[in-house]
Amino acid sequence: MPELPTPYVSVDVDVLDRNIARMAAHAAAHGLTLRPHAKTHKCLQIAKRQVGAGATGLTVATVGEAEIFAAAGFTDLFLAYPLWVDAARGARLAALAERGRVAVGADSAESVAALARYAGTAIEVVIEIDSGHHRSGVRPDEAGAVAAAALRAGLRVRGVFTFPGHGYGPGQPPTAAADESAALAAAADALRAMGVDPRVVSGGSTPTAPLTGSGVTELRPGVYAFNDAQQVELGVCDPGDVALTVTATVVSRRPGHVILDSGNKVLGADRPAWTTGFGRLVGLPDARIVTVSEHHATVVLPDPAELPPVGTRVRVMPNHVCAAVNLADELVVSSAGQVVDRWRVAARGANT
């Protein structure tokens, strides 16, 4: 069989299945429901594996993602995003609600009023809480007011959720997990004070999932299925736990550097300040991708003896796997080093 042209995105299905099973076992052992975030993989075959391993449903980021997974038979979906609903988006949400159980995130009285007006009252609401990431979400003590607005609009309130995104940083997951637990507990109390039973108290990210505290009932990690260079750098996983890599070719080299044919149009351009590069090379732990342009990745290797010659194929762990997947049309699936399938990235570009 001829080699595939590079660059291409591949998934080791054996590692993938191990990662899925590990998180499912962790959730079950701690009495937590698992609702994986499908924005990471955007792939129907992987979602089926997650649900088959015990996930209660899926988390998605957009109505477009929800539509794609609903069309494939996934009937329990949570849009973990503070949607602003107009007439067109409301009609799409109402159609989704006719096909299964749908909930959306909300963090304002205005947004729940718009949701009820344009999508009807079959959609459940989950109040988003800011637990320290300071993106979207209300303070825990404000959750009751948003819940009350949802009830006035005729909507059912499922509970509260947060994203402890400030756990993405060296040494930060324990602090973020503690913040998450405290914020969600206070928010749940605020709902109870309004006479609302918080049936779901939802949190979790891949770095904080192993540290989830008491009071949380549901986990929504996404990256864990693949892992990536960021998770390796955080110490969340080992390099052998990274299921998705990009196969690239060395197209140029000079002392201490090689250039790969996988730029930011394949790897993505996400690099938080705390990371040491845009990605890592499998088998070369000291190598770092220091810059990316559209079709070039510049790799620095401190040991000149390790410089691979032009034409060598290497495997790259993307820094942020979610961004890399959204740039790929398909995933080349391998097992025991052999290509066994190709999976379409079904929800690629479903951003509305």
N, C-alpha and C positions, 0 to 999 in steps of 0.2 A: 504494500500500500504506500503510495507516495506521501511525503510529508506535507502537512497542511501549510499553506503560506502564513507567514507571520506578519503582524502580531495577531494572536487569537487568544480568547479567554477560555480557560478550561476549568473543569470541576472534577476533583477526585471524589467519586461518589462514595467510596469506602470511608473517607474522612468525613464527608458530609453526613452520612448516616450515623457515624459515631457521635458527631457533635449534636445532632438532633436528639439522639437517644439520651445523651448525657444531660441535656437541659430538661428533657421530659422527665427523667428520673429525679432530678433535683426538685422540680416543681411538685411532683407527686410525693416525694419524701417529706416535704414541708407543708403539705396540704394546700398548695396553691394551684389555681387554674393557670394554664399557659395559653396566651393569645399572641403568637409570634407576629412581629411586624414584617409584612410581606413586601414593604418598599425596598428591603434589602435585596431580595432575589427576584421579585417581579415574575416569578416562574411558576406555572401551574403544577409541574411535576414535583417541585420542592414543597409547595404548599400541601399537596396530597400526602407527601411523606410526613410533614409536621402534624397534620390532622390524624393521620394513621398512627402516629406515635403517641397520641393522646391530647393534642391541642384542642381546646374547646371551640376555637374559631380563629379568625385572622384579624389583625390590625392592618389598616391601610391608611394612606396619607391623603388621598384625593378621591373624588367621586369617580373619576375615570378608572382608577385602580379598582375601586369597589365594583364597578360595572363589569370589568373584565373577569374578576374572580367570581362574581355572582353568575355570570353567563356560563362559567365552568362548573357550577353546582355548589359553590361555597355559600352557605345560607346564614352564617352568623358573622357579621362584619362590624367592626368599630372603626370609624374615621376619627383617628386621634389628632384632630386638628380643629382650631376654632373657625369653622366655616362661616363665611358671609354668604347668605343664601339670597339669590334673586329669583325671579320667576322661572328662568331657564334651568338654573341649578336645582331649584325646588322641584320642578317636574321630574328631573332625573332621580332625585332622592325618593320622591313618591313612588316612582316605578320600581326602584330598588326595594322599597319596603313591601311591595306586593310580592316579591320573590323570596323574602326571608327576613330575618331579624337584623335590624340596622340601628346603630347608635352613632351619634356624632358628639364631638367635643364642643364645649361652649365656655366662654369666660366673660359674658356680658349680657345684660338684660336686652340690649338691642339685638344681639345675634339670635337669642332664643325667640324673640318676637318675630323676626324675619323668617326663621325656620318654620315656625308654626303657620305663619301667613302663607308661605309659598310652597311648603312641602307637606302640610297637614300635620296631624298629631299621631301618626303611627310610628314616628321616629322617636327613639329614646334619647335622652340627653345625659351626658357625663360631664360634670363640671371640672374644668381644668384648673389645677392648682400650681402656683409657682413655688417650688420647693427649694429654690436657690440658683437655678439656671438663669433666671431673669430674662426669659424670652417671652412667651405668652403665658397666660394663666393668672388667676387672682390670688390674693393673699388668702391663707386658710380661713381667716375669720370672715371673709367676704363670700365664701361659698354658699352660705345660706341665702343671701340676697339674690344670687343668680338662680338658685334652685327655686326660690319663691316666684321669680319672674317666669321661669319655665312652667311652673304649676298654673300660674295665672293665664298663661297662653294655652293651656290644655295639654301640655307635654308631660310625659312620664320621666322622672329623674332616676337613672340607674345607680348613680353614685358619683365618685370623684376619681380623678386620675392626675398623674404628674409625670414629667420626664426629668429624671435627675441628671441632666446633661453635664452639670459641673463635675461629674465623676470622671469625665474625660480629661485626665491630667495626672501626672505622676504623683502617687500617694493620695489622690483625691477620692477614690471609690468609697473608702470607709466613711469619710465625712459626708459625702453625698448620700449614701445609703441611710445614715442617721438622720440627715435633714429630711429625706423623703418620708421616712417613717413618722417623724414628728409632725410634718406638715399635713400628711394624709390623715393622721389621727385627729388633728385639730379640725380639719375640714369635715371629716365624718361627723364629729361632734356638732359642728355648725349646722349640718343638714338635720341631724336628729333634733336639734333645738327648734327647727322649723317643721317638725313632724314628718320628716322624710327619712325613710330607712335606706341607708347607703348599702345596697345589696352588693355592690362591687367597689372595692378600694384598690385601684390599679396603679402599678408602678413598674419599675424595672427597666434597666438598660443592660446591655451585655456586660459592662464593667461592674455594675452594682448588683446584678442578679444573684450572685452567690452570697451576698451580704444582706439580702432583703430582711427587714425587721418585722416585728410583730404588728398585727393590725392590717397588713397588706393581704389581699385575697387573690390578686391576679398579677401575673408578670407579662410584660410586653417586649422582651428583647428581640432584636432583629439580626444583628451582625453575627451572633453566635453560630449560625448555621454554616457560615463560611470562615469567619474570623479574617483578620487582615494585619497589615504591618503595625497599625496603631495598637491593636490588642496585644500583639507580641511585645511592643515597647512598654505598654502598661503592666506587663506581667500577668495579664488575664489568661493568656494561653501560651503554649509553646509553638515554635515554628512548625512542628509536625501536625498541629491542629488546624493549620490554614488549608482549607479545602479548595479555595479559588486562587488561581494564579494566571498571569499573562505570560504566554510564551513569546519571546522576542528574539531578534537576531542582532548580534554585534555588527554594526555597519561601518564603524570607524573607531580608531583608537589612537591615543597619544600617551606619553608617559603619565602613568597614574590614573588615566581616564579611559573609559570606553563609552561609545555612543550606541544606544539601542534604537530600534525602529518603532518604539512604543512611547509616543509622547502623551500629552494631556488629552488628546482625543481618544485615547484608549485607557490610560491609567486614571484619568481625572486629574484635577489640579489642587485638590484639597490637601493642605499641609498646615495644621495648627502649629503655633509657635513652639510648643514643647516637643514636637517630634524632631527626629534627627535627619529626616529626609522625606522624599516623596514616595518611597517604597524601598523594599529590600529584595535582595537576590537569594533565591533558594540555594543553599550549599556554600554561600560566600557571606558569612555572618558579619564581616567587617565592611562589606561594600554598602554604599549608600547612593541613592539617586538624589543628586544635589540640585538639579534644575530639570524642568521639563518645558519644552515648547510644543507646538502642535504635533509634530511627528518625530521628535527627538527626545530621548531621555539620557542625560549625562550622569554617568556612574563614576564615582571616585572609589578607587581601591588603594589602600595604604601600602599594600605589598605588591610591588611591580611584578613579582614572579607569578602572581595570581591572575594577571591580565589575560582574559580569554582572547584568542585571535579573532580577526574578522571572519565572519561566517558562522561563528559559534552560536548555538541556540541556548538561551538561558530562560529561567522561570523567575518571574517577578511577582512578589506579594504587593498588591496595590496598598497604598496608605489607607484609603477609605474605600472599602469594597462596594458600598452602596452606589457611589458615584461611578465606579468602573462598570458595574453591571448595567447601569442606565445608559451607557455608551455602546453596549454590545447588542447585536441582533440575536445572537445565539450563544449558548454555552456548549463547548465541546466536552462531553462526559467521558471520563476514563475510569477504569478499574484495573488494579494490578498492572498499571502502566500501559494498558491497551485502550484505545478508543472504543467505546461500547454504544454511544448514542449521541444525539445532539438535541438540546432542549431550546426551544424558542423563548426569548425574554418577552413574554406575552404582554406585559404591562409597561414595556419600555416607552418613555415619553408621555405616559398618561398623567399629565401634570395639571389637568383642570377638573 
